[in-house]
Amino acid sequence: MLRSRLGPILFFTLAGCSSASEPVAPLPTTSAALNSDDVVMIRAADHGIKVKGQGVLDLGGPTADATFEFVAEQKSNGRVKGHFRMTRPRGAFVVDFTGRVTCVTTDPAFPGRARIGGVVTRNSSTDPAFLTENHEVGDDVWFRVQDGSVGGGAVDASTTYGFKPTLVNTSAEYCALPFDGLPWWNPASIFPLKEGAIRLKD
């Protein structure tokens, strides 16, 4: 679980990359997910990008929730650091990925929107659809998030994880995508949080 009042966390850019992976905290249970008061962002002197979140995504069904956590930071010098994990049921199977952040971009027109890219560091899935050559350790993975507290009435939300060839083939290409219009920012494919919070500051 993410602790409140964390020190500055390094966030990602398209040009930045971190060679060491972060330790991955246990995923929260439904009852342990953060509320908005638990997520505290601290602005560093260099005004880098900072985003983190934890909680439960509402995928549209009573047993279709996804539990997630992520933390990332990018300094103005391009240094990137962070990790993420999401697990969700898919029929009789489980989709469960852990990854290391390699890039992040934010939307200048709509504060609170961010794209996050990285690489798979562990695939604990049991679903055969997520055990292909596109889902192995070292493969690229990406997702996007929305901090509703600065989004003009929007809600905190996240997508599930994407892999090649969904829109692009690499995390770097994903972070470089434009934010405006379909399919670059598709409201139908981003899910509101049932519990927890996502906070972004840049």
Legacy VTK file of the C-alpha trace (Angstrom):
# vtk DataFile Version 3.0
C-alpha trace
ASCII
DATASET POLYDATA
POINTS 202 float
0.000 0.000 0.000
1.197 3.472 -0.781
2.011 5.467 2.314
0.813 9.006 2.744
3.208 11.907 2.668
5.757 10.118 0.510
8.842 12.093 -0.351
9.345 13.244 -3.942
8.909 10.435 -6.413
10.610 10.476 -9.765
8.284 10.579 -12.804
8.702 9.642 -16.360
9.289 11.272 -19.701
9.570 9.942 -23.211
13.292 10.570 -23.124
13.909 9.245 -19.647
14.618 5.732 -18.515
15.532 4.126 -15.200
17.777 1.086 -15.042
16.733 -0.132 -11.613
13.253 -1.380 -10.821
11.355 -0.179 -7.798
10.197 -2.579 -5.110
6.552 -3.345 -5.718
4.180 -2.829 -2.802
1.382 -5.352 -2.234
-1.814 -4.541 -4.054
-4.529 -3.045 -1.872
-7.630 -4.994 -0.995
-10.986 -3.336 -1.549
-11.210 -2.264 2.069
-7.623 -1.002 2.144
-7.657 1.190 -0.958
-6.616 4.795 -0.504
-9.109 7.568 -0.269
-8.299 10.971 -1.706
-7.013 12.311 1.615
-4.380 9.556 1.752
-2.651 10.599 -1.477
-0.262 13.481 -0.906
1.813 14.963 -3.706
4.859 17.093 -2.870
6.159 19.541 -5.456
9.911 19.311 -5.959
12.048 22.325 -6.735
12.555 21.160 -10.321
8.802 20.977 -11.084
8.950 17.491 -12.558
5.902 15.326 -13.249
4.543 13.361 -10.313
1.664 10.921 -10.432
0.535 8.039 -8.269
-2.580 6.119 -7.461
-4.054 3.098 -5.785
-7.466 1.545 -5.558
-10.116 -0.381 -7.453
-11.340 0.239 -11.003
-15.003 -0.312 -11.790
-14.946 -2.359 -15.003
-18.724 -2.557 -15.160
-19.719 -5.695 -13.296
-20.012 -7.014 -9.728
-17.002 -9.313 -10.139
-15.126 -7.378 -12.822
-13.167 -4.955 -10.669
-9.447 -4.380 -11.231
-7.146 -3.701 -8.292
-4.187 -1.455 -9.080
-1.373 0.651 -7.693
1.303 2.760 -9.332
3.821 5.421 -8.453
6.125 7.360 -10.740
8.191 10.507 -10.975
10.092 12.364 -13.652
12.530 15.123 -12.838
13.252 18.026 -15.147
16.577 16.405 -16.056
14.668 13.497 -17.614
15.346 10.913 -14.932
12.420 8.490 -14.601
11.509 6.125 -11.793
8.386 4.192 -10.919
6.449 0.954 -10.866
2.911 -0.292 -11.394
0.729 -3.344 -10.957
-2.813 -4.315 -11.858
-4.732 -7.529 -11.335
-8.228 -8.329 -12.552
-10.445 -11.348 -13.180
-11.271 -12.379 -16.726
-13.782 -15.180 -16.686
-12.227 -18.104 -14.851
-8.762 -16.588 -15.252
-6.712 -13.749 -13.778
-4.800 -11.001 -15.595
-1.933 -9.821 -13.370
0.997 -7.668 -14.514
3.776 -5.819 -12.709
5.950 -3.308 -14.520
8.599 -0.593 -14.375
7.870 2.919 -15.662
9.911 4.222 -18.588
7.961 7.278 -19.774
5.101 9.655 -18.993
3.444 12.550 -20.767
0.717 14.905 -19.616
-2.005 16.728 -21.519
-1.397 20.501 -21.632
-5.010 21.179 -22.658
-6.688 19.027 -19.977
-4.831 19.038 -16.638
-5.002 15.714 -14.870
-4.547 13.464 -17.897
-1.395 11.378 -18.231
-0.027 8.566 -20.369
2.289 6.076 -18.701
4.513 3.561 -20.439
6.845 0.907 -19.133
8.085 -2.646 -19.400
6.743 -5.875 -17.907
8.796 -7.105 -14.959
6.443 -9.929 -13.949
3.494 -11.641 -15.588
1.468 -13.651 -13.078
-1.554 -14.033 -15.362
-3.378 -17.328 -15.869
-5.400 -16.167 -18.883
-3.935 -17.709 -22.079
-4.800 -14.519 -23.976
-2.219 -12.708 -21.812
0.498 -15.362 -22.002
1.603 -14.668 -25.568
4.883 -13.383 -26.977
3.529 -9.835 -26.540
3.144 -10.259 -22.757
6.548 -11.540 -21.672
8.953 -10.005 -19.187
10.738 -7.167 -20.979
7.846 -6.402 -23.322
6.383 -2.907 -23.414
3.104 -2.105 -21.634
1.130 1.126 -21.222
-1.938 2.754 -19.695
-3.458 6.193 -19.147
-4.914 7.826 -16.082
-7.046 10.784 -15.119
-6.886 12.827 -11.926
-10.426 14.105 -11.564
-9.510 16.631 -8.897
-7.946 18.864 -11.574
-9.953 17.647 -14.541
-12.835 20.118 -14.555
-15.439 17.864 -12.978
-14.018 14.600 -14.300
-13.568 11.563 -12.075
-10.400 9.663 -11.171
-10.045 6.929 -13.759
-7.613 4.550 -15.472
-7.486 2.190 -18.396
-6.437 -1.418 -18.178
-3.013 -2.236 -19.665
-2.272 -2.127 -23.368
0.268 -4.154 -25.312
1.491 -4.187 -28.895
-0.083 -3.890 -31.425
-2.800 -1.820 -29.676
-2.448 1.649 -31.275
1.364 1.393 -31.172
4.163 -1.121 -30.667
6.278 0.521 -27.960
5.830 2.489 -24.747
7.801 5.386 -26.220
5.366 5.585 -29.137
2.446 5.464 -26.707
3.758 8.324 -24.597
4.226 10.374 -27.779
0.616 9.979 -28.932
-1.549 13.102 -29.069
-4.198 13.514 -26.390
-7.009 15.006 -28.436
-9.671 13.040 -30.249
-10.409 9.377 -30.843
-8.771 6.925 -30.574
-6.034 8.761 -28.692
-8.214 9.566 -25.695
-11.266 7.325 -25.828
-13.636 7.959 -22.899
-15.248 4.564 -23.444
-12.033 2.714 -22.620
-11.145 4.460 -19.357
-12.825 3.294 -16.160
-13.784 5.223 -13.017
-12.383 4.314 -9.647
-14.713 2.517 -7.298
-12.306 3.142 -4.447
-8.983 4.952 -4.043
-7.480 7.971 -5.791
-5.173 9.105 -8.591
-3.183 12.302 -8.180
-1.016 14.078 -10.744
1.092 17.204 -10.411
3.462 18.713 -12.959
LINES 1 203
202 0 1 2 3 4 5 6 7 8 9 10 11 12 13 14 15 16 17 18 19 20 21 22 23 24 25 26 27 28 29 30 31 32 33 34 35 36 37 38 39 40 41 42 43 44 45 46 47 48 49 50 51 52 53 54 55 56 57 58 59 60 61 62 63 64 65 66 67 68 69 70 71 72 73 74 75 76 77 78 79 80 81 82 83 84 85 86 87 88 89 90 91 92 93 94 95 96 97 98 99 100 101 102 103 104 105 106 107 108 109 110 111 112 113 114 115 116 117 118 119 120 121 122 123 124 125 126 127 128 129 130 131 132 133 134 135 136 137 138 139 140 141 142 143 144 145 146 147 148 149 150 151 152 153 154 155 156 157 158 159 160 161 162 163 164 165 166 167 168 169 170 171 172 173 174 175 176 177 178 179 180 181 182 183 184 185 186 187 188 189 190 191 192 193 194 195 196 197 198 199 200 201
